[in-house]
Amino acid sequence: MKTEIQILREIVGTINAVRDGYYPFNPARGYSPNDPERFNPNDYAHLRNFYDHITGLSDAAPDVLFEAYYELALAWDKACLKNQKLETLTPDICTEAT
């Protein structure tokens, strides 16, 4: 069973791959030598595979995107209150999460 952070990492990785023009790998489906290398946003099959993959991940951890956004928003507010850059809070966020 994947943890929420693993699912979030996979969601972000899938979106980044498509954004960069690559066809996203779906570990649940496995690799096929017939998979294209590049993602074609005009190809219905590509869009359907992308949608199914993201939907499956979202169903596995329905609140993970909201929770990640919420934590980032809290960190942003904390940085603004302390007049710090967000990057300086990363250790604080990691410490608080454990």
N, C-alpha and C positions, 0 to 999 in steps of 0.2 A: 504494500500500500504506500503510495507516495504521500509525502508530507505537503502541507500547503505551500511551503517555500519552494519545494521542487516543482509543484504545479505552476506557481507564479513564474518561476524561472523558465519553464517550458512555454508558457503563454508569451512572455516577453521575447524569448528566442524565436518563436514562430512568427511573431509580428515583425521582428527585426529582419528575419530571413526574407519575408515577403517584401518588406520595405526596400531591401537591398536588391530585389529582383530575383531571388532564388526561390525555388520550389521548396516548401517546408517539409521537413522530415517528420513523419508521424510514427513515433515508437510503438503505438498500439497496433498499427497496421503493419509495421515492419518496412524494410527496404525492398523495393522491387527494381530490377534492372531497367524496367520500362518507365520508371519515374523520370520526368523531364528534369533537367538541371535548372532551367529558368522558369520563373512564374509568369504566366500570361494572364493579366487581369481581364482580358477579353474572352478567355476560354472558360465556358461554364463549368467544365469538369474541375478545373483548377480552383475556381471560386467555391465550388461545392465542397471540395476536399478541405480547403482552408476553413470554411464555415463549420463543417462537421468537426474538424480538429479543435478549433477554438471553443465550440459549443460543448464538446465532450470534456474538455479541460475545465470549463466554467461550471459544468454540472458536477464535476468531481470535487470542486472547492468553490461553492457558489459565492462566498463572501470574500474571497481572497483579494480581488481587485479593489473592492471598497476598503478593506482593511489596509491594504498597501497605500492607497490614496490618503486615507485618514491619518495614518502614521506619518506620511510625508508632509501633510498639511500641518500636523502638530509640530513636526520638526521645523518646518518653515516659520511657523508662528514663534516658536521658541528662539529661533535664530534672530528673528526681527526684534524680539523683546530684549535679547542680549546684545543686539547690534553686531552679530557675528555673521560670517558667511556660513552657508549651509554645510559646506564640506567639513568645517571644523566640528560639527555636531555628530558626524557619522560615528565616531567611537562611543559617544553618549547614547545614541540610538541603539547600537548593538549591545551595549552594556545593560540598558533598560529592558531589552527584549529577553534577556536571559534570566 
